Structures are given as structure tokens and as C-alpha cells.
Amino acid sequence: QGAKADRDLLLLDCEVEKDELGLQVKAVHTEFLNAETRYSKTQTLLQDLTARITATQAEIEIIQQTYNSQRSACNQTRIRGREQLASVQKDLPVAASLYQAALQACSGGIPPVLLQCNFTNGTSVYKFKDAALQKQVSAMTSIGGKFMSMGLERAVRGAKSFQAASFLELDEWHQEDGGMKTIMHVKHRHHQRQHGELKCAATEDKPTCDALVDSMATVQGNVRDAADELRIRLAKADTNCEQIRAAKTVDMRDTRERLDDFNTMLADASAQSTVDATALNSKEEEYKEIKGAVDKGVGACWAKMKSVENTIEAALKLREEIFKADSSLASKVKECEVTKWIRGPCSASCNGGVQTLKREVIAKPSADAKCPVLEVTRKCNMRACPVDCKMTQFGPWSQCTKSCGGGVQTRSRTIEQAPLHGGMPCGEPVVQRVCGVKSCDEDCKLASWTEWTGCTKQCNRGHQERYRHVARSTIGQGSCPSATSLQRRQLRHCNPDKCKEKIKCDENSERDVVLVLDSSGSVGIAGYEMIKKYAVEVATALPVATNVTHLGVIAYATNATVAQTLTDKKADALSTINGLKWIRGGTNLAAALSLARQMVATGRCTVPATVIVVTDGMPMRKLLAATEVSRVKEKARLYFATVGLAVNKGIYKQWSSWPPSENFWNVPNFGGLLTHVNTTVADICPKVVDA
């Protein structure tokens, strides 16, 4: 009976020990799997960071190579630009010398003789007959020679059938035989080879001294413009190269900072990898040890059970032998039948508690029969309590690896208490998030279209405009349509009906008007008289009076003079125009526009201003004129009335206010000016009435 009781308790102990050890094995195995997961994630992070570092190092190499290439290109541009400038500067004293030669010859009233050299296909060029003068021209660069040929042709043919060009159009350069050549000049030489040698003879049309001096002044200005244009290009190239250098420096700095961040993250991840590897090895050893202990403990328990079972078996055999010897004893030996043990609750879930086990008698053969123990108290839940992982709070997020285009930020935390005995596992020690997701390059955002403006003209077809303003500026290398592009400015025509035969401005037309009249040598005395008549008729059509229209007059040749400040007295203005004398000389449009700008600045800021330029040719200094054009257009409307084919229509259209169709026109001769008085009045006066 005692052996059976021992067996029952031992069986219970073995089952409990098996369960306890099973829980310990499961807990350690879970910890091992968690450690393995953490180690695997750390290895993945290491691989990702290594790949990022490799890619960033390659990016740095590309930036360096690009910078070196661009720096080399910048240096080559500087070298070529300086060579071009040095070449063109050689033409400056030659142009000045030829200008003085023209002045000296014309001081006696006889201009130098010019030759017209014809190609077999009918085209021609012009040159000096004087060998010494032509030798100087031949010594000029191709650019200077081209300007000289154009100047001589203009002096001979004037506004008859001459198409003007300018250095602003001669901007395709390359090296040939160590000197500066233009595509235009190379084509000209090829043309000469195709059509044979030149045949030269004295020009049929003799140039006047005034026209020749004016043209030579323009040639001299053209050469100066060419030199200035090259200086500007060199300065722009230097600025562009500096901007490239600065941009690449910023790119290199940002990329190196990103590389430093990745290296720091890699070092942290490497350190974490070492910790995780150590923890993994430790858990693996612990798992092996506890699994071996479990196998050993369970085996020992079942060995004890086997020993007790053997004892019981031997006792039963002995009892059978005794019953065989004395059969009367069999009826006297009776055993109780009891239930299996029923476990009560353990007083503690871990670290050892107390548990009561009970069982009941099923059958008692006799009143004096002995039954086994029906209640015992034993220890329970002897395993250690689980310890949950404890980690520090996350640190701050690292700087984003990229400010735009998608980068990565990380933050980390450390383990203060590793999990034990099946406690809650640790969370991620390092976490990442995407940052800097906005595009590095964003186009500007445009507002809605404005309402249409009123019509600019009452007749002869004016226009209305509407605009889209910028609501948000560009970011990075984003683009934005210019204020004058079709995406931001639209035009539609209005009032297409023709004006009456003779019109004038409405009497309430408030504005300041400045007439700028060309009085250079190429205009000639007859041409200047026609310019004056045109100016008189325009002035007559304006309501010049107090608080209405004020009128000013500027005359220019080599220099510019204010003939009439802004006045509200029409009679004074008309008297001034009629009294103007032809000045002669060059065509200094820049000086004239400078005076016009100053005159507008002294006028009324509450009314619109219009500057009307009347000219038959191109300015002496186009570069300076272009600068003044931009300045005038900031304060006033700029209107060009041009005569003849010696003007470059493309440049004057570009210089005029927008749209050119209402601010530029050209007539073939000075007589045509008078036919365009109505056109001028309709263009500059929003409201007109019959004259």
C-alpha cells in the first residue's frame, strides 16, 4: 500500500516536473528565436547601410568627376573668350583710325573714293580705293571687316536696299587658322570661291560725307559693342562657373554629410550586431543546457518510477505466493479504491508556492480496511518568474539623409534588462522612417487668369491682355514660365475697324509724351525736314494742355540734347520742333534714350508715359542702346518709327514695348512718315476722335 502511495506521488511529481521543465525549455527556446530574429534584422540593416555607403561613395565620385569636367570646360571657355576679346580689341584702333580718316577727308568736303566689287552672281561688297585705307581694313578681324563692309555699303546706298545686321546677330564663333572667324564670314569666303574673283569699280552712287562719317562712327561703335559683348560673355561665363562650383560644393558637402550619417549608423549597427550575436550564442548555449537538463531530469524521474513499479510488482508476487500458502488470508486483505489526485490551485504562479492535492475513496471493502493518503500538500511552480525586456526611451531622430527626394531618419534605444525565463521579448533597438519626401525640384504654381484688360486702341485693331501671376515660387531646379510666355500672358484682338481718315487723341487723354528725333548724318537735311513734319503732325494731334498731355522733344546725333522739356503748351512744343536744325554726325541712340528716361522721371508719376523714337539707322553703340532701352521700358512705353532698310527690324521689334505690332513700324523712305501719323495717334491714344 505504501509503495503504491509513493508511486502515485512520484507519478505526480514526474508529471509536474515534466510540465515545469517543458515550460522552461519553451521559454528559453522563445528567447533564442527572438535573439535570432534580432540578429537577422541587424544583419539586414548592416547590408542595407553597406549598400547605401557604397552608392553614396559612387555618388561622391560622380560629383567630383562632373565638377572636374565642368571646371575644365569653364577654363576652356575663359581661354577662348580671352583670345576672342584680344582679337576683337585689335580692331578698335583700326576702326578709330578709319573714322578719323573719314573726318579728315570730309573736312575738305570730299569723301574717300569707294569701290564696289561684284561677284559673278550679282552680289557685291564695298571697299576703299585708297590702298593705305584698304590695307587697314584688311588687317581687321573677320568681324571688324564685316562691320566695315556693312558700314561702307550703308554710306553708299543709304536706306535704298540695304539690310542691316549687328554684332548681336554675329554670335556663332569658332577658331580657324588661329584667328576669329564667324560662320557668316566663312560662308562668305565659300561664296567667293564658288563665284570667282571680285571685279571692282568705283561706285555709281557717291556717298555724302555726312553719311560716311555717320557710318564710320557706327562701325567704330559696332567694334566696341563686339568687345563689350565679349566682356559680358566672359563675365557671365565666370558667374556661371562660380555658380556651378558653388552648387557642386553644396552637393559634395551634403553627400559627404549623408555618408558620415550612414557610417555612424553602420558603426551603431555593427555594435548592436556584436551584442545581438553574443546574446544569440548565449541563448543557444542556454537552450542546449536546459534541454539536456530536462532530458536528464525527466529520465531520472522515470527511473525512480520504474524502481517503485518494480517494488510494487515484487510485493504483489510475494503476496500471491503467501495467498497460495494460506488461502484464508486472501479474503482478509482488501484494498481501497481511490480517485486520481485532484490538484488544487498553487499559491504562487512562479518562484515556488504551495499546492494541496486531494483524492476520494471510491470503494472501501470493509470498515477496517486501510486506505492510502487522501490529501497531501506539496511545493508547486518552482520555476523562476519571467522577467520582461526593459528598454530605454528612443533617442531623437537623426538628421534626414536627404533634404528632398526621399531620405531616411533613424533613432535607437538600448536594452536595460534582457528578457529571462520566458519574459516579454525586446522590441526593435533601431527604427527607421522615410523623410525628405518632397521633390527637390518643384515648378512654380500659377494663380488663375485675371480679367481681360480694356482694349488698347479704339480702331485699327488693338488688343486686350490677361495674366496669370505666380502664386508659389519654384523650388530647387523647378521651372516657371516667364511673365511674357503664353502660359502667363494672353492677348486677344479687339476693335478691328479702320480709323477715320484723320484722327486726334481724345481731349481727356492724360499722358507724358517724349519725341526722340534722329538728326544724324545718314538722315540728310531733306530727311530731317520730313522727320520734323511728322513730329509736328503727331504733336498737333495730341491734346497738349494743363492736366492733359505734356510733350517733350529730344534731338540726337553724335550727342543728344533736350530741345524741349515736358510742357503743357502746344505752341511752344510746335515752335521748338519747327526750329530744329539738322545736327549731322553719328547715331547715339543710347544718349538720347538716357535723356528721355530722365525726362520721364521728372514728369507726372500718376499718368502713363510714352517715348517715340524716329530713326533711319542702327545706333552707334547697340550694347549701350540696349541697356537704355531696358531702363526706359521700366518707366515708359517705347515706340519706334523707323525709316528704310538700313534698320534691323528684328532688333527694333525686340526693343519696342509689347506687342511690337502696336509699337513698331517701318516705312521705305522718309516720305512714308507722313502716311503713318494716323497710325501713331491710334497706337498711342486709347481713345481718338475725328480731327
Secondary structure, DSSP 8 states (H G I E B T S, - for coil): -HHHHHHHHHHHHHHHHHHHHHHHHHHHHHHHHHHHHHHHHHHHHHHHHHHHHHHHHHHHHHHHHHHHHHHHHHHHHHHHHHHHHHHHHTHHHHHHHHHHHHHHHHHTT----EEEEE-TTS-EEEEESSHHHHHHHHTS-HHHHHHHHHHHHHHHHTTSS-----TTT---EEEETTEEEEHHHHHHHHHHHHH---EEEE-SS---HHHHHHHHHHHHHHHHHHHHHHHHHHHHHHHHHHHHHHHHHHHHHHHHHHHHHHHHHHHHHHHHHHHHHHHHHHHHHHHHHHHHHHHHHHHHHHHHHHHHHHHHHHHHHHHHHHHHH-THHHHH----EE---EE---S-SSS-EEEEEE--EEE-SSTT------EEEEEE--S---B--EE---------S-SSS-EEEEEE--EEE--BTT------SEEEEEE--S-S-B--EE---------S-SSS-EEEEEE--EEE--BTT-----TTSTTTEEEEEE--S---SSEEE-TT--EEEEEEEE--TTTHHHHHHHHHHHHHHHHHHS-BSTTSEEEEEEEESSSEEEEEEEES-HHHHHHHHHT-----S---HHHHHHHHHHHHHTS-TTS-EEEEEEESS--S-HHHHHHHHHHHHHHSEEEEEEESSSS-HHHHHHHS-SSGGGTEEEESSGGGGGGGHHHHHHHH-SSEEE-
